[in-house]
């Protein structure tokens, strides 16, 4: 069983051999201008006389994490990491306890308004129920000030106090490795940490107790942005977006009056007109004052009008706000006898260590078939390898 972890950058054993090296926190994985350089699709791939109606195979969602902090500890036989997430109203909150055996428990207070489906990404994550707990989580001129006091369901009491004392507080933006060790997901977790960082060892006052026994915080084995840091990551503006939730449903043609732009709910679609066929150049999903973007090259085709035997291959980028290349990957759309398949393969993301990017373990696959009338049946699934 893989060890689950939420919103913590994984540092493997290889790090130990890189003493003296330095982790640089980076916002982008790819440069969209270079990564998305391909030609447009020829109109010859489409059936003659096809209506060119727009069917939308994508879906997006979001939730609200106002602030978050994860603290990892050494030497406890059961507990590995404790996380606190506080909503923007400073009232709704939940605590996540991560165990060495891969189990995860979520404790929510009575004022939490988050849809609970986002608290249970797979079967190993348990919602342990509502519980009262005390917390503070403030951003001061000298850094983070944080405290938590909670009794978990096995009766153990966890008390944490942490206070930075930094003359020069620096913040960064980077992708959260929420899915680095998840074995299954229902939707792709695209969670970006803004105003984020690791807690430095020097100058930080910290106390972590479980049933009165003091615990040592785990340290990152190499420097982060030139500083020795605890394996404690925080974000004052986490942006939790989710892409292409699995479904088995029907697609109907969308009513569009503008040939270039179409908005539905929180999503705005930008089109390229290819001889009457609407191809998607970009999708922008707006929520909580921020936006997630999905860009294609070549533009995503009008799959409903493709000739049998057509195969479109291209690249995509997922971005946040003005940061366009957080994740890069490839896509394909293939039309065979009466069925169209859509595949997405994320390939590139920023991560602290060299090697295969964690997002490359994810693959999205959808099958689409014409149903009754002008509707299509879509069945989709994410797999993690």
Order of alpha helices (4+ residues) and beta strands (2+ residues): beta-alpha-beta-beta-beta-beta-beta-beta-beta-beta-beta-beta-beta-beta-beta-beta-beta-beta-beta-beta-beta-beta-beta-beta-beta-beta-beta-beta
